[in-house]
Amino acid sequence: EVHLVESGGGLVQPGESLTLSCAASGFLFASYDMSWFRQAAGKRLEWVSTIDISGGTGYAESVKGRFTISRDNAKNTLYLRMTSLKPEDTAVYYCRKGMTRGQGTQVTVSS
């Protein structure tokens, strides 16, 4: 059974940084593209970033240059390093393998 557990969210001020983690189990992590999505209150789920099995990455325009996705296949863990955070980054962040996602971790950016 695929299991994804996000962590690392919290309350930060604008301009600060956070690193999210997603611990994966139940599948061969290194063999799958992995993604981060987010959902702000009252809004649709939004794609944030994807990393493929070769380490190639893609980002939404809204986070390009500020967020960095990475993976550690030895630890079965996906990361999202978020810098220069803005209030509009406030959302629940989910990691996803295909259509499977974890429970999410809340990120709140507020002064």
C-alpha positions in Angstrom: 0.0 0.0 0.0 1.3 3.4 -1.0 1.8 5.7 2.0 2.9 9.3 1.9 3.5 11.4 5.0 4.3 15.1 4.6 5.9 17.2 7.4 7.7 20.4 7.9 4.9 22.9 7.6 4.4 25.8 10.0 3.8 29.5 10.5 6.5 31.8 9.0 6.8 35.5 8.2 7.0 36.7 4.6 10.5 36.3 3.3 11.4 33.4 5.5 12.1 29.8 4.4 10.7 26.3 5.1 11.6 22.8 3.9 8.9 20.3 3.5 9.5 16.5 3.6 7.5 13.6 2.3 8.3 10.2 3.6 7.2 7.5 1.1 6.6 3.8 1.6 4.9 0.9 -0.1 6.4 1.3 -3.5 9.8 1.5 -5.2 10.3 5.3 -4.7 13.2 5.7 -7.1 11.1 4.4 -10.0 8.4 7.1 -9.9 8.1 10.8 -10.7 7.0 12.7 -7.6 5.2 16.0 -7.2 4.1 18.6 -4.8 0.7 20.2 -5.0 -0.9 22.8 -2.8 -4.5 23.9 -2.0 -5.3 27.2 -0.4 -8.6 27.6 1.5 -11.5 27.9 -0.9 -9.3 27.3 -4.0 -8.5 24.5 -6.3 -5.6 22.1 -6.0 -2.6 23.7 -7.7 0.5 21.9 -9.1 3.7 23.3 -7.6 6.6 21.1 -8.8 7.6 17.7 -10.1 10.8 15.8 -10.1 11.3 12.8 -12.4 13.2 9.6 -11.8 16.3 11.2 -13.5 16.2 14.3 -11.3 14.7 16.5 -13.9 12.5 19.2 -12.4 9.6 21.5 -13.3 8.0 24.3 -11.4 4.9 26.4 -11.5 5.6 30.0 -12.6 4.4 31.2 -9.3 7.2 29.4 -7.4 10.0 29.3 -10.0 13.2 30.6 -8.6 12.0 30.4 -5.0 11.2 26.7 -4.5 13.5 23.7 -5.1 12.3 20.2 -5.3 14.6 17.3 -4.5 14.6 13.6 -3.6 16.7 11.2 -1.7 16.0 7.8 -3.1 18.1 6.1 -0.4 15.8 7.6 2.2 12.6 7.3 0.2 12.0 11.0 0.8 10.9 13.9 -1.3 11.7 17.5 -0.3 10.5 21.0 -1.1 12.8 23.8 -0.1 10.7 27.0 -0.1 12.4 30.4 0.2 11.3 34.0 0.0 7.9 32.9 1.1 4.9 35.1 0.4 1.4 35.3 2.0 0.0 33.8 -1.3 2.0 30.6 -0.6 -0.3 29.9 2.3 -1.9 26.5 1.7 -1.9 22.8 2.6 0.9 21.2 0.7 0.7 17.6 -0.5 3.1 15.3 -2.1 1.8 13.0 -4.8 2.6 9.8 -6.6 0.2 9.7 -9.5 -3.2 10.3 -7.9 -2.2 9.2 -4.4 -1.4 11.9 -1.9 -0.6 12.2 1.7 -2.6 14.0 4.4 -0.8 17.3 3.7 1.1 19.8 5.8 -0.1 23.4 6.5 2.1 26.3 5.5 1.0 29.7 6.7 2.9 32.8 5.7 1.8 35.8 7.7 3.3 38.8 9.5 
